[in-house]
Amino acid sequence: MSLFFALFTNKGFTLNNQQFVLLRVTDEKTILARGKTPNTAPVTIQKTNQAVVIGIGEKDAQAGSMSIAVGKIADYMEGVGY
């Protein structure tokens, strides 16, 4: 696991003043997380060559849909050089 992802594994992480717990890391460039109670919103974070795409869903959002949307944005950004 790279240093980029190792930072998230111990106690979770804070994003926009909300606590999140790491669920899993896929393909060394995507982080899937969920907010800690009471904020159980899904989060997908994907890095590109020069950027990080972050998607935070509503409390009742589908995590799979979030992951697909963030992946498409990240793929587009990589395709245009980011």
C-alpha positions in Angstrom: 0.0 0.0 0.0 1.4 3.4 -1.0 2.0 6.3 1.4 -1.0 8.1 -0.2 -3.3 5.5 1.2 -1.5 4.6 4.4 -2.4 8.0 5.7 -6.1 7.0 5.8 -5.9 3.6 7.5 -5.3 4.2 11.2 -8.1 6.3 12.5 -9.9 7.3 9.4 -9.8 10.8 8.1 -11.5 14.2 8.3 -12.9 15.9 5.2 -14.9 19.1 5.2 -15.0 18.8 9.1 -16.6 15.4 9.0 -15.1 12.1 10.1 -14.8 9.2 7.7 -13.8 5.6 8.0 -11.8 3.8 5.3 -13.7 0.9 3.7 -11.2 -0.3 1.1 -8.6 0.8 -1.4 -9.0 -0.4 -5.0 -6.4 -0.5 -7.7 -3.9 1.7 -5.7 -5.7 4.9 -6.8 -9.2 4.8 -5.3 -10.3 5.1 -1.7 -13.8 4.1 -0.7 -15.1 5.4 2.6 -18.2 6.1 4.6 -18.9 8.8 7.1 -19.0 7.9 10.8 -22.4 8.1 12.6 -24.5 10.2 12.3 -23.1 11.2 8.9 -23.1 7.9 7.0 -22.6 9.5 3.5 -20.4 7.5 1.1 -17.1 9.0 -0.2 -15.0 8.1 -3.2 -11.6 9.6 -3.6 -9.5 8.9 -6.8 -6.2 10.2 -7.7 -5.1 11.1 -11.2 -1.6 12.0 -12.4 -2.0 15.6 -11.2 -5.2 15.9 -9.3 -7.5 14.2 -6.7 -11.2 13.8 -7.5 -13.4 13.7 -4.4 -17.1 12.8 -4.4 -19.2 13.0 -1.3 -22.7 11.7 -1.5 -25.8 12.5 0.5 -26.6 10.3 3.5 -28.8 7.9 1.4 -26.6 7.9 -1.7 -25.6 4.6 -3.3 -21.8 4.1 -2.9 -21.5 2.2 -6.2 -23.0 5.1 -8.1 -20.6 7.5 -6.4 -17.7 5.3 -7.3 -18.7 5.1 -10.9 -19.2 8.8 -11.2 -15.9 9.7 -9.6 -14.2 7.1 -11.8 -15.6 8.6 -15.0 -14.5 12.1 -14.0 -11.0 10.9 -13.0 -10.7 9.0 -16.3 -11.7 12.1 -18.3 -9.1 14.2 -16.4 -6.4 11.7 -17.0 -7.3 11.6 -20.7 -6.8 15.4 -21.0 -3.5 15.3 -19.1 -4.4 15.7 -15.5 
